[in-house]
């Protein structure tokens, strides 16, 4: 029941932000949500490197998001682009060394901070650019991810017999995964008929790709949580755990969807 109540509040707010907020406002909302996820991520990764500055991820996620969002005028040159790379590599390394991170935690810290910055910064750029260029295609992505997540949860709970990844997430099943993909395909079918007046088969294929990417994102977050010995990344969202729990599928699905649409020529220019 808590899961349904949280969704009943969160989904309308998300749709309002998607269709009503200007680009800068939507970017700010997305950045806040993923920064909350970054806080949870830093706490989880501190399990492996408790004396390392994993918290640095929280500050680097906005930098990565700004640098990767196309419509934000930064970086404006290759020199500025190189500056971002320097901060995410040399800057992180120097901080880890300067904070006297124990040598046995150093490699974990470097990987956790560098990966986490892109892991949580890239989806901010993806959803923000999608919202500006085609809110309806972002709406379809949310349908693919959210309806797929619900289908996997409820169908897998009732009919799941074959474990998908028992070491990472014992409750996930192949039946649930198939239900998620089916829900994603159904969402794309309904959307294409509604918005385009016919079945857009290439879009259906992209929906399958996005659904699979979302499930991989879910498994990656499960791996992180299981390694840290926790069930949920947080407890701020009743029935859903934390922000990282709620955004885990979108973290991988959004960049994959963004790239796939752009490469296929289906992503219009802003305002078209």
C-alpha positions as CSV (number, residue, x, y, z in Angstrom):
1,X,0.0,0.0,0.0
2,X,2.8,2.4,0.8
3,X,4.3,1.7,-2.6
4,X,1.1,2.7,-4.3
5,X,0.6,5.8,-2.2
6,X,4.1,7.0,-2.9
7,X,3.5,6.4,-6.6
8,X,0.2,8.2,-6.5
9,X,1.9,11.3,-5.2
10,X,5.2,11.1,-7.1
11,X,3.9,10.3,-10.6
12,X,1.6,13.4,-11.0
13,X,4.4,15.6,-9.7
14,X,6.9,14.1,-12.1
15,X,4.5,14.6,-15.1
16,X,3.8,18.2,-14.0
17,X,7.5,18.9,-13.9
18,X,8.0,17.2,-17.3
19,X,5.4,19.2,-19.1
20,X,5.2,22.4,-17.2
21,X,8.7,23.4,-16.0
22,X,11.1,25.3,-18.3
23,X,14.3,23.6,-19.2
24,X,16.3,25.2,-16.4
25,X,13.7,24.3,-13.8
26,X,13.4,20.7,-14.9
27,X,17.2,20.4,-14.9
28,X,17.3,21.8,-11.3
29,X,14.7,19.3,-10.2
30,X,16.5,16.4,-11.9
31,X,19.7,17.5,-10.3
32,X,18.2,17.6,-6.8
33,X,16.8,14.1,-7.2
34,X,20.0,12.6,-8.5
35,X,22.1,14.4,-5.9
36,X,19.9,12.8,-3.2
37,X,20.7,9.5,-4.9
38,X,24.4,10.5,-4.9
39,X,24.2,11.0,-1.1
40,X,22.9,7.4,-0.7
41,X,25.5,6.1,-3.2
42,X,28.3,7.7,-1.2
43,X,27.0,6.1,2.0
44,X,26.8,2.7,0.4
45,X,30.3,2.9,-1.2
46,X,31.7,4.0,2.1
47,X,31.2,0.4,3.2
48,X,34.3,-0.6,1.1
49,X,36.3,2.6,1.8
50,X,35.1,4.1,5.1
51,X,38.1,6.5,5.4
52,X,38.0,7.8,1.8
53,X,36.3,11.0,0.6
54,X,33.4,9.1,-1.3
55,X,31.2,12.1,-0.4
56,X,33.1,14.0,-3.2
57,X,30.6,12.3,-5.6
58,X,27.9,14.6,-4.3
59,X,29.8,17.6,-5.5
60,X,31.0,16.1,-8.8
61,X,27.5,15.0,-10.0
62,X,26.4,18.5,-10.7
63,X,29.7,19.3,-12.5
64,X,29.3,16.2,-14.7
65,X,25.6,17.0,-15.4
66,X,26.3,20.5,-16.4
67,X,29.2,19.5,-18.6
68,X,27.2,16.8,-20.4
69,X,23.9,18.6,-21.0
70,X,24.1,19.9,-24.6
71,X,22.0,23.0,-24.2
72,X,24.0,24.4,-21.3
73,X,26.8,26.5,-22.7
74,X,29.6,24.6,-21.0
75,X,32.0,23.3,-22.1
76,X,32.3,25.8,-24.9
77,X,35.7,24.7,-26.1
78,X,38.0,21.7,-26.0
79,X,40.0,23.5,-23.3
80,X,37.0,23.6,-21.0
81,X,36.1,20.0,-21.9
82,X,39.6,19.0,-20.9
83,X,39.1,20.9,-17.7
84,X,36.2,18.7,-16.8
85,X,38.2,15.6,-17.5
86,X,41.0,17.0,-15.3
87,X,38.7,17.6,-12.4
88,X,37.2,14.1,-12.7
89,X,40.6,12.4,-12.9
90,X,43.5,14.4,-11.5
91,X,41.3,16.4,-9.1
92,X,39.8,13.2,-7.7
93,X,43.1,11.5,-7.4
94,X,44.7,14.5,-5.6
95,X,41.8,14.7,-3.2
96,X,42.0,11.1,-2.3
97,X,45.7,11.5,-1.7
98,X,45.4,14.7,0.2
99,X,42.8,13.3,2.6
100,X,45.3,10.6,3.5
101,X,43.0,7.7,2.3
102,X,44.5,4.4,3.5
103,X,46.4,2.7,0.6
104,X,44.2,-0.4,0.8
105,X,41.1,1.8,0.2
106,X,42.7,4.0,-2.5
107,X,41.8,2.1,-5.6
108,X,38.2,1.5,-4.4
109,X,37.9,5.2,-3.7
110,X,39.2,6.4,-7.1
111,X,36.8,4.0,-8.9
112,X,33.8,4.8,-6.7
113,X,34.2,8.5,-7.1
114,X,35.0,8.6,-10.8
115,X,32.3,6.1,-11.7
116,X,29.7,7.6,-9.4
117,X,30.1,11.1,-10.9
118,X,29.2,9.8,-14.4
119,X,26.8,7.1,-13.1
120,X,24.6,9.8,-11.6
121,X,25.5,12.9,-13.7
122,X,24.9,11.4,-17.1
123,X,21.2,10.5,-16.5
124,X,20.6,14.2,-15.4
125,X,21.9,15.3,-18.7
126,X,19.9,12.7,-20.6
127,X,16.5,13.5,-19.0
128,X,17.1,17.2,-19.2
129,X,17.9,17.2,-22.9
130,X,15.1,14.9,-23.6
131,X,12.7,17.2,-21.7
132,X,13.7,20.2,-23.8
133,X,13.8,18.4,-27.2
134,X,10.8,16.1,-26.8
135,X,8.9,15.9,-23.6
136,X,6.6,13.2,-25.1
137,X,9.6,10.9,-25.8
138,X,10.7,11.4,-22.2
139,X,7.2,10.6,-21.1
140,X,7.4,7.3,-23.1
141,X,10.7,6.5,-21.4
142,X,9.1,7.0,-18.0
143,X,6.2,4.8,-19.0
144,X,8.6,2.1,-20.2
145,X,10.6,2.2,-17.0
146,X,7.8,2.7,-14.4
147,X,5.3,0.3,-16.0
148,X,8.0,-2.2,-16.6
149,X,9.1,-2.0,-13.0
150,X,5.6,-2.5,-11.7
151,X,5.0,-5.4,-14.1
152,X,8.2,-7.1,-13.1
153,X,7.4,-6.6,-9.4
154,X,3.8,-7.9,-9.4
155,X,4.1,-10.5,-12.2
156,X,7.4,-11.8,-10.8
157,X,6.0,-12.0,-7.3
158,X,3.1,-14.1,-8.4
159,X,4.5,-16.2,-11.3
160,X,8.3,-15.9,-10.9
161,X,9.9,-19.4,-10.8
162,X,13.3,-19.0,-12.5
163,X,15.7,-16.7,-10.7
164,X,17.3,-14.0,-12.9
165,X,20.3,-13.2,-10.7
166,X,20.1,-15.0,-7.4
167,X,23.4,-13.7,-6.1
168,X,22.6,-10.1,-6.8
169,X,18.8,-10.0,-6.2
170,X,17.1,-13.3,-5.1
171,X,13.6,-11.9,-5.7
172,X,14.1,-11.0,-9.4
173,X,12.9,-13.6,-11.9
174,X,13.1,-14.2,-15.7
175,X,9.3,-14.1,-15.7
176,X,9.4,-10.7,-14.1
177,X,12.0,-9.5,-16.6
178,X,9.9,-10.7,-19.5
179,X,6.9,-8.9,-18.0
180,X,8.9,-5.7,-17.8
181,X,9.9,-5.9,-21.5
182,X,6.3,-6.7,-22.5
183,X,5.1,-3.7,-20.6
184,X,7.7,-1.6,-22.3
185,X,6.7,-2.8,-25.7
186,X,3.0,-2.3,-24.9
187,X,3.8,1.3,-23.8
188,X,5.7,2.0,-27.1
189,X,2.9,0.5,-29.2
190,X,0.2,2.5,-27.5
191,X,2.4,5.7,-27.7
192,X,3.2,5.3,-31.3
193,X,-0.4,4.7,-32.3
194,X,-1.6,7.6,-30.2
195,X,1.1,10.1,-31.2
196,X,2.0,9.0,-34.7
197,X,-1.2,7.2,-35.9
198,X,0.6,3.9,-36.7
199,X,2.9,1.4,-35.2
200,X,6.5,2.6,-35.2
201,X,8.4,-0.6,-35.3
202,X,11.9,0.9,-34.9
203,X,10.6,2.7,-31.8
204,X,9.4,-0.7,-30.4
205,X,12.9,-2.1,-30.8
206,X,14.3,1.0,-29.0
207,X,11.8,0.4,-26.2
208,X,13.1,-3.2,-25.8
209,X,16.6,-1.9,-25.6
210,X,15.6,0.8,-23.0
211,X,13.7,-1.8,-20.9
212,X,16.8,-4.1,-20.8
213,X,19.0,-1.2,-20.0
214,X,16.7,-0.3,-17.1
215,X,16.8,-3.8,-15.7
216,X,20.6,-3.8,-15.9
217,X,20.6,-0.6,-13.9
218,X,18.3,-2.2,-11.3
219,X,20.7,-5.2,-11.0
220,X,23.8,-2.9,-10.7
221,X,22.1,-1.0,-7.8
222,X,21.2,-4.4,-6.2
223,X,24.9,-5.4,-6.5
224,X,26.0,-2.3,-4.7
225,X,23.4,-2.7,-2.0
226,X,24.1,-6.4,-1.5
227,X,27.8,-5.7,-1.2
228,X,27.1,-3.0,1.4
229,X,24.8,-5.4,3.3
230,X,21.6,-3.3,3.1
231,X,18.1,-3.9,1.6
232,X,17.3,-0.3,0.6
233,X,19.5,2.6,-0.2
234,X,17.5,4.9,2.0
235,X,14.1,5.2,3.7
236,X,12.7,8.6,2.5
237,X,10.3,7.1,0.0
238,X,7.8,4.8,1.7
239,X,7.4,1.5,-0.1
240,X,10.3,2.4,-2.4
241,X,13.3,2.8,-0.1
242,X,15.5,5.6,-1.2
243,X,16.1,7.9,-4.2
244,X,18.7,5.5,-5.6
245,X,16.2,2.6,-5.3
246,X,13.6,4.6,-7.2
247,X,15.9,5.9,-9.9
248,X,18.1,2.8,-10.4
249,X,16.5,1.7,-13.7
250,X,16.4,5.2,-15.1
251,X,20.1,5.7,-14.5
252,X,21.0,3.4,-17.3
253,X,17.8,3.5,-19.4
254,X,17.8,7.3,-19.8
255,X,21.3,7.6,-21.4
256,X,20.7,4.5,-23.6
257,X,17.3,5.9,-24.7
258,X,18.7,9.3,-25.4
259,X,21.6,8.0,-27.4
260,X,19.4,5.5,-29.3
261,X,16.9,8.1,-30.3
262,X,19.6,10.5,-31.4
263,X,21.4,7.9,-33.5
264,X,18.1,6.7,-35.1
265,X,17.2,10.3,-36.0
266,X,14.0,10.2,-33.9
267,X,15.1,12.9,-31.5
268,X,14.0,16.3,-32.8
269,X,15.7,19.6,-32.2
270,X,14.4,21.6,-29.2
271,X,11.1,23.3,-30.1
272,X,10.3,21.2,-33.1
